[in-house]
Amino acid sequence: MTIWLNGSLQDADGARVSVLDHGLTVGDGVFETLKAVQGRPFALTRHLARLTASARALGLPEPDLDEIRHACAAVLDANPMPLGRLRITYTGGLAPLGSERGEARPTLVVAVAGTPRRPDTTAVVTVPWTRNERGALAGIKSTSYGENVVALARAKEHGAGEALLANTAGALCEGTASNVFVVLDGELHTPPLASGCLAGITRALVLEWTGAKETDLPYDVLERAEEVFLTSTLRDVQAVRAVDGRELPAVPGPVTAKAARTFDEQAAADLDP
């Protein structure tokens, strides 16, 4: 694999980031994951806007978006594949041990790996941990991903592909790496950003293209939702077939099927919507 590291393409086996990089020692960094189809990234402009917003919120220097665009193109050209997971990682760079940042420039890594098409459906479980909608990292795509690792491991232990979390107010929030939509009385809803969920790129496109509503939803809405689906860069629109072992009827349901079809059509028409 050939990656981009701090200004140039390098062989992944030989690329080196300091063990004192702040992204490694304290998780001081932000990232974006993009779908790349036949060497072309999907929704790159939106992802770069979110990367910039995340960096600002964390107090990192403004990323050079021209460099990142160039890095993405170079990495994709160097690693041809039909479907790829393109990852942009931007950290605080070399720093003293501890929370205080150093004076070094940020670290930028761009890498891509092949990925299979996601399954058409998945099962989800609810977990006892919560998102802090008032926390300093709320809504930031931070490399501090430990909470997600623990919650996803719980889901895998129960034979599920994703874990869904409430926030501290007891409202439905999001998955470990996905946004969640539910159908109630035939209408499509998703938690608002105020719930603490990530401002997902696919989430935003589904809202624009389907007319779904942002709604404060109690966590137990999952017990009565007629349909549930997840959205993320690599899932697109993925139907949920079971929640905590409760099988949902007719998966995908009609609203989910229409949303998936609409997303596929619109995304095929414009790779940078």
VMD Tcl script that draws the C-alpha trace (Angstrom):
set ca {
  {0.00 0.00 0.00}
  {1.17 3.51 -0.83}
  {0.07 6.29 1.53}
  {0.47 10.04 1.84}
  {2.37 11.16 4.92}
  {3.25 14.79 5.60}
  {3.71 15.97 2.05}
  {4.69 12.93 0.01}
  {3.72 9.45 -1.08}
  {5.42 6.70 0.88}
  {5.35 2.94 1.11}
  {3.12 2.05 4.06}
  {5.65 -0.42 5.45}
  {8.29 2.28 5.66}
  {6.17 5.26 6.70}
  {6.83 6.48 10.22}
  {4.95 8.71 12.64}
  {6.61 9.58 15.95}
  {5.55 7.62 19.02}
  {5.19 11.06 20.61}
  {2.59 12.21 18.08}
  {-0.28 13.76 20.02}
  {-2.77 11.73 18.01}
  {-1.20 8.56 19.41}
  {-0.52 9.62 22.99}
  {-3.82 11.37 23.78}
  {-6.05 10.98 20.72}
  {-5.61 14.62 19.70}
  {-6.75 14.39 16.12}
  {-9.64 14.34 13.68}
  {-10.37 12.18 10.67}
  {-12.66 11.51 7.75}
  {-13.56 8.24 6.04}
  {-14.77 8.43 2.44}
  {-16.05 5.91 -0.02}
  {-13.95 5.77 -3.20}
  {-15.59 4.25 -6.29}
  {-13.28 3.31 -9.17}
  {-10.65 5.69 -7.85}
  {-12.99 8.63 -7.29}
  {-13.94 9.85 -3.79}
  {-17.60 10.41 -2.96}
  {-18.74 13.73 -1.44}
  {-15.17 14.95 -0.96}
  {-16.13 18.61 -0.60}
  {-18.56 17.85 2.23}
  {-16.03 15.64 3.98}
  {-13.35 18.31 3.79}
  {-15.76 20.89 5.20}
  {-16.48 18.59 8.15}
  {-12.77 17.90 8.66}
  {-12.18 21.64 8.84}
  {-15.03 22.11 11.30}
  {-13.75 19.26 13.48}
  {-10.21 20.67 13.45}
  {-11.49 24.11 14.45}
  {-13.60 22.67 17.26}
  {-10.59 20.78 18.60}
  {-8.35 23.84 18.28}
  {-6.08 22.35 15.62}
  {-4.58 24.55 12.88}
  {-6.71 24.91 9.78}
  {-5.98 21.99 7.41}
  {-4.65 22.77 3.93}
  {-7.54 21.51 1.81}
  {-5.65 21.89 -1.46}
  {-2.93 19.60 -0.13}
  {-5.51 17.10 1.09}
  {-7.28 17.05 -2.27}
  {-3.94 16.46 -3.97}
  {-3.07 13.74 -1.43}
  {-6.38 11.95 -1.96}
  {-5.94 11.96 -5.75}
  {-2.34 10.74 -5.47}
  {-3.21 7.91 -3.08}
  {-6.16 6.77 -5.19}
  {-4.04 6.84 -8.36}
  {-1.32 4.80 -6.63}
  {-3.74 2.20 -5.26}
  {-6.34 1.34 -7.94}
  {-9.34 -0.63 -6.67}
  {-13.07 -0.83 -7.46}
  {-14.29 0.12 -3.98}
  {-12.09 1.70 -1.34}
  {-12.15 3.11 2.18}
  {-10.26 6.40 1.93}
  {-9.08 7.68 5.30}
  {-7.82 11.19 6.07}
  {-6.19 11.54 9.51}
  {-5.07 14.91 10.87}
  {-3.45 15.08 14.30}
  {-1.79 17.54 16.66}
  {1.66 16.30 15.65}
  {4.75 15.88 17.80}
  {4.09 17.04 21.38}
  {5.22 16.52 24.98}
  {3.67 13.64 26.90}
  {0.39 14.89 28.37}
  {-2.52 16.97 27.15}
  {-0.63 20.15 26.23}
  {0.19 20.52 22.55}
  {3.67 21.14 21.21}
  {4.87 23.58 18.58}
  {5.25 21.05 15.75}
  {3.15 21.11 12.60}
  {0.16 18.75 12.45}
  {0.51 15.25 11.05}
  {-1.44 14.42 7.88}
  {-1.95 10.85 6.71}
  {-4.10 9.79 3.75}
  {-4.51 6.08 3.08}
  {-6.89 3.80 1.21}
  {-7.78 0.13 1.54}
  {-10.10 -2.06 -0.45}
  {-13.45 -2.82 1.13}
  {-16.31 -5.16 0.20}
  {-19.81 -3.87 -0.40}
  {-21.70 -3.82 2.87}
  {-24.44 -6.40 3.52}
  {-27.95 -5.32 2.55}
  {-29.19 -5.69 6.15}
  {-27.74 -5.77 9.64}
  {-28.81 -6.37 13.24}
  {-28.27 -3.78 15.98}
  {-28.25 -3.81 19.76}
  {-28.70 -1.08 22.32}
  {-25.92 -0.60 24.87}
  {-25.82 0.87 28.40}
  {-23.32 3.63 27.62}
  {-24.35 7.12 26.51}
  {-23.20 9.94 24.30}
  {-22.55 13.20 26.15}
  {-24.37 15.76 24.04}
  {-22.74 18.54 26.10}
  {-19.21 17.17 25.94}
  {-16.27 18.95 24.33}
  {-16.13 16.29 21.60}
  {-19.86 16.18 20.84}
  {-20.36 16.14 17.09}
  {-16.61 16.09 16.35}
  {-15.12 13.29 14.23}
  {-12.30 12.77 16.69}
  {-9.67 10.03 16.70}
  {-10.58 9.49 20.36}
  {-12.66 6.45 19.40}
  {-12.35 4.25 22.47}
  {-16.04 4.49 23.39}
  {-16.99 3.27 19.93}
  {-14.55 0.37 20.08}
  {-16.09 -0.85 23.35}
  {-19.70 -0.45 22.17}
  {-19.07 -2.14 18.83}
  {-17.34 -5.05 20.57}
  {-20.51 -5.48 22.66}
  {-22.58 -5.57 19.48}
  {-20.31 -8.20 17.92}
  {-20.58 -10.33 21.07}
  {-24.35 -10.40 20.54}
  {-24.13 -11.22 16.83}
  {-25.00 -7.68 15.69}
  {-23.25 -5.38 13.25}
  {-23.77 -2.08 15.09}
  {-24.53 -0.67 18.54}
  {-26.98 2.20 19.07}
  {-26.53 4.71 21.87}
  {-28.74 7.13 23.74}
  {-27.50 10.49 24.99}
  {-27.41 11.59 28.63}
  {-31.02 12.84 28.37}
  {-32.25 9.39 27.37}
  {-32.89 10.29 23.72}
  {-31.87 8.20 20.74}
  {-28.55 9.51 19.42}
  {-26.53 7.42 16.94}
  {-24.51 4.29 16.28}
  {-20.80 3.84 16.90}
  {-20.05 4.77 13.28}
  {-23.46 5.48 11.80}
  {-26.53 7.66 12.03}
  {-29.92 6.07 12.62}
  {-33.30 6.69 10.97}
  {-36.64 5.28 12.12}
  {-40.07 5.06 10.52}
  {-43.09 5.93 12.66}
  {-46.59 5.91 11.18}
  {-45.02 5.82 7.73}
  {-42.87 8.94 8.32}
  {-39.08 9.03 8.37}
  {-37.27 10.55 11.36}
  {-33.69 10.93 12.60}
  {-32.29 12.51 15.79}
  {-31.27 16.18 15.50}
  {-27.65 17.28 15.79}
  {-28.48 18.70 19.23}
  {-28.76 15.09 20.41}
  {-24.96 14.90 20.19}
  {-24.84 12.75 17.06}
  {-22.25 13.25 14.37}
  {-23.28 15.41 11.43}
  {-23.01 12.46 9.06}
  {-22.47 13.21 5.39}
  {-24.80 10.43 4.26}
  {-27.28 11.51 6.94}
  {-27.35 15.04 5.50}
  {-27.84 13.77 1.96}
  {-30.68 11.46 3.01}
  {-32.36 14.40 4.77}
  {-32.04 16.54 1.63}
  {-33.11 13.85 -0.81}
  {-35.98 12.21 1.12}
  {-37.54 14.98 3.21}
  {-36.96 13.06 6.46}
  {-37.58 14.99 9.68}
  {-35.14 15.76 12.49}
  {-37.01 14.77 15.64}
  {-36.17 14.33 19.32}
  {-36.82 10.62 19.81}
  {-36.89 8.66 23.07}
  {-34.49 5.73 23.18}
  {-37.37 3.27 23.43}
  {-38.64 4.37 20.01}
  {-36.57 1.45 18.77}
  {-39.05 -0.91 20.42}
  {-41.95 0.29 18.26}
  {-40.39 1.64 15.07}
  {-41.87 0.09 11.93}
  {-38.56 0.35 10.09}
  {-35.02 1.26 11.08}
  {-32.02 1.94 8.89}
  {-28.45 3.13 9.32}
  {-26.48 5.58 7.22}
  {-22.76 6.11 6.87}
  {-20.16 6.62 4.18}
  {-19.61 2.90 3.62}
  {-23.11 1.70 4.51}
  {-25.00 4.24 2.36}
  {-28.57 3.28 3.43}
  {-28.53 -0.07 5.24}
  {-31.73 -1.69 6.48}
  {-31.88 -3.00 10.05}
  {-33.48 -6.42 10.30}
  {-33.44 -6.79 14.11}
  {-33.11 -4.55 17.19}
  {-32.05 -6.34 20.38}
  {-33.32 -9.56 18.83}
  {-36.71 -8.10 17.80}
  {-37.16 -8.94 14.14}
  {-38.58 -6.12 12.05}
  {-41.22 -6.97 9.44}
  {-40.51 -6.87 5.69}
  {-36.87 -5.81 5.63}
  {-36.24 -3.55 3.87}
  {-39.58 -1.89 4.47}
  {-41.10 0.39 1.84}
  {-39.76 3.65 3.29}
  {-36.26 2.23 3.68}
  {-36.31 0.74 0.17}
  {-37.37 4.08 -1.32}
  {-34.69 5.96 0.63}
  {-32.02 3.50 -0.52}
  {-33.14 3.73 -4.12}
  {-33.23 7.53 -4.02}
  {-29.77 7.68 -2.46}
  {-28.28 5.32 -5.03}
  {-29.77 7.26 -7.93}
  {-28.70 10.69 -6.66}
  {-25.21 9.52 -5.65}
  {-24.64 7.91 -9.07}
  {-25.60 11.18 -10.76}
  {-23.14 13.31 -8.77}
  {-20.04 12.01 -6.98}
  {-19.53 15.32 -5.17}
  {-23.03 16.44 -4.21}
}
mol new
graphics top color blue
foreach p $ca { graphics top sphere $p radius 0.5 }
foreach p [lrange $ca 0 end-1] q [lrange $ca 1 end] { graphics top cylinder $p $q radius 0.2 }
display resetview
